[in-house]
Amino acid sequence: MQDLETLHREAMELVDHAALAHQRGDAEAILEFSRAAFAKEQAPADLVANQIDLEPTRSVLHRSAAVLALECSELREAERLIGRALAGNPPNDIADELRDLLLEEIYSQRQAIGR
């Protein structure tokens, strides 16, 4: 469990760096930090993917990784993470957020780029 917490904390630190880059208007740094955060957050989500009994940690990690995937325009990866989270037993509020907000954002981004 410590490894999960460490990876998650490191991912959130990278998100903070991306936010600071956003304040500076540094688009290249935003993308760099966002991609690094996504990779760091995807790792713990992958580690708990088959541990259905580890809710809500499992679905929270998947939701967080999906949000970061969206920020990196990794739409297919965001869909995969959401599907995997929903295939478990997430709490109702997290399941609703995954279905409603995140999937809608994926569809919206797809429509915007014509896919």
C-alpha positions as CSV (number, residue, x, y, z in Angstrom):
1,M,0.0,0.0,0.0
2,Q,2.9,2.3,0.7
3,D,4.0,2.1,-2.9
4,L,0.6,3.2,-4.1
5,E,0.6,6.1,-1.7
6,T,4.1,7.2,-2.8
7,L,3.3,7.0,-6.5
8,H,0.1,8.9,-6.0
9,R,1.8,11.6,-3.9
10,E,4.5,12.0,-6.6
11,A,1.9,12.3,-9.3
12,M,0.1,15.0,-7.3
13,E,3.4,16.9,-6.9
14,L,3.7,16.8,-10.7
15,V,0.2,18.1,-11.0
16,D,1.2,21.0,-8.8
17,H,4.1,21.7,-11.1
18,A,1.8,21.7,-14.1
19,A,-0.5,24.2,-12.3
20,L,2.5,26.5,-11.7
21,A,3.5,26.2,-15.3
22,H,0.0,27.1,-16.3
23,Q,0.2,30.2,-14.2
24,R,3.4,31.1,-16.0
25,G,1.8,30.4,-19.4
26,D,4.4,27.7,-20.2
27,A,2.5,25.3,-22.5
28,E,5.4,23.0,-23.0
29,A,6.0,22.6,-19.3
30,I,2.3,22.0,-18.7
31,L,2.2,19.1,-21.1
32,E,5.5,17.7,-19.8
33,F,4.4,17.8,-16.2
34,S,0.9,16.5,-17.0
35,R,2.3,13.6,-19.0
36,A,4.7,12.7,-16.2
37,A,1.8,12.9,-13.6
38,F,-0.4,10.7,-15.8
39,A,2.3,8.0,-16.1
40,K,3.0,8.2,-12.3
41,E,-0.8,7.9,-11.5
42,Q,-1.4,5.2,-14.0
43,A,1.1,2.9,-12.3
44,P,-0.8,2.5,-9.0
45,A,-4.1,2.2,-10.9
46,D,-2.6,-0.6,-12.9
47,L,-1.3,-2.2,-9.7
48,V,-4.8,-2.4,-8.1
49,A,-6.8,-3.0,-11.3
50,N,-7.8,-6.6,-10.3
51,Q,-8.2,-5.9,-6.6
52,I,-11.9,-5.4,-6.6
53,D,-12.0,-5.5,-2.8
54,L,-9.8,-2.5,-2.5
55,E,-12.5,0.1,-2.9
56,P,-12.7,3.0,-2.9
57,T,-8.9,3.3,-3.4
58,R,-9.1,1.4,-6.6
59,S,-11.7,3.5,-8.3
60,V,-10.2,6.8,-6.9
61,L,-6.9,5.9,-8.5
62,H,-8.5,5.1,-11.8
63,R,-10.6,8.3,-11.7
64,S,-7.5,10.4,-11.0
65,A,-5.5,8.7,-13.8
66,A,-8.4,9.2,-16.2
67,V,-8.6,12.9,-15.4
68,L,-4.8,13.2,-16.1
69,A,-5.2,11.2,-19.3
70,L,-7.8,13.7,-20.5
71,E,-5.5,16.6,-19.7
72,C,-2.9,14.9,-21.9
73,S,-5.6,14.3,-24.7
74,E,-5.1,10.5,-24.2
75,L,-8.8,9.9,-24.8
76,R,-8.6,6.2,-25.5
77,E,-6.6,5.6,-22.3
78,A,-9.0,7.7,-20.3
79,E,-11.9,5.5,-21.6
80,R,-10.0,2.4,-20.7
81,L,-9.3,3.6,-17.2
82,I,-13.0,4.6,-16.7
83,G,-14.2,1.2,-18.0
84,R,-11.8,-0.6,-15.7
85,A,-13.0,1.5,-12.7
86,L,-16.6,0.8,-13.5
87,A,-16.0,-2.9,-14.0
88,G,-15.1,-3.0,-10.3
89,N,-17.4,-2.0,-7.5
90,P,-16.9,1.8,-7.1
91,P,-19.0,3.8,-4.6
92,N,-22.0,5.3,-6.3
93,D,-20.7,8.9,-6.2
94,I,-17.5,7.9,-8.0
95,A,-19.3,5.7,-10.5
96,D,-21.7,8.6,-11.3
97,E,-18.7,11.0,-11.8
98,L,-16.9,8.5,-14.0
99,R,-20.0,8.0,-16.2
100,D,-21.4,11.5,-16.3
101,L,-18.6,14.0,-16.1
102,L,-15.5,12.1,-17.4
103,L,-17.2,10.2,-20.3
104,E,-19.0,13.3,-21.3
105,E,-15.6,15.1,-21.4
106,I,-14.2,12.4,-23.6
107,Y,-17.0,12.5,-26.0
108,S,-16.8,16.3,-26.1
109,Q,-13.1,16.3,-26.9
110,R,-13.6,13.6,-29.5
111,Q,-16.3,15.7,-31.2
112,A,-14.0,18.8,-31.1
113,I,-11.3,17.0,-33.0
114,G,-13.6,15.3,-35.4
115,R,-13.1,11.7,-34.2
